[in-house]
Amino acid sequence: MSIIRVTREFSFEMAHVLKGYDGPCRNVHGHSYRLFVTVRGEPLNDSRSSKNGMVMDFTDLKEIVLKTIIERFDHSVVMSSDFAEEKKKMMEDAFGNAVIVGYQPTCENLVADFARMLKNSLPAGVRLHSLRLCETAKSYAEWFAGDNE
């Protein structure tokens, strides 16, 4: 049997602020993110199963990504935990869904964190191959399992 990669795309809206950045991203601003999740594995070879021929049902992948990432980050404002407590409180009060992370919420750090969250959420025999997080139509960061093993 062959190893096959399957990909599903997700879209979500998110704002972030980069503490100490020397450009306009030091201010709260938002993006329409696109996340491409690619997993790999052998397609199931069991004619008795409704999942026969699938590496993973796209619906199952959707549910995992929605639960693990999208429900938390969609329509949120993300900021680093090293902001002063009063600024974090202000963001929570102003925006409601403030997500405080232990890193500077750049596209690069977000995609690495998303990979960490997803790696252990996949079913047996299916592995996370790569993630592509598009912050704008022309800019994205990628994570590949082969680069991080």
Stockholm file with secondary structure:
# STOCKHOLM 1.0

chainA/1-149         MSIIRVTREFSFEMAHVLKGYDGPCRNVHGHSYRLFVTVRGEPLNDSRSSKNGMVMDFTDLKEIVLKTIIERFDHSVVMSSDFAEEKKKMMEDAFGNAVIVGYQPTCENLVADFARMLKNSLPAGVRLHSLRLCETAKSYAEWFAGDNE
#=GR chainA/1-149 SS CCCEEEEEEEEEEEEECCTTCSSGGGSCEEEEEEEEEEEEECCCCCTTSTTTTCSSCHHHHHHHHIIIIIHHHTTEEEEETTSCHHHHHHHHHHHSCEEEESSCCCHHHHHHHHHHHHHTTSCTTCEEEEEEEESSSSCEEEEEGGGCC
#=GC SS_cons         CCCEEEEEEEEEEEEECCTTCSSGGGSCEEEEEEEEEEEEECCCCCTTSTTTTCSSCHHHHHHHHIIIIIHHHTTEEEEETTSCHHHHHHHHHHHSCEEEESSCCCHHHHHHHHHHHHHTTSCTTCEEEEEEEESSSSCEEEEEGGGCC
//
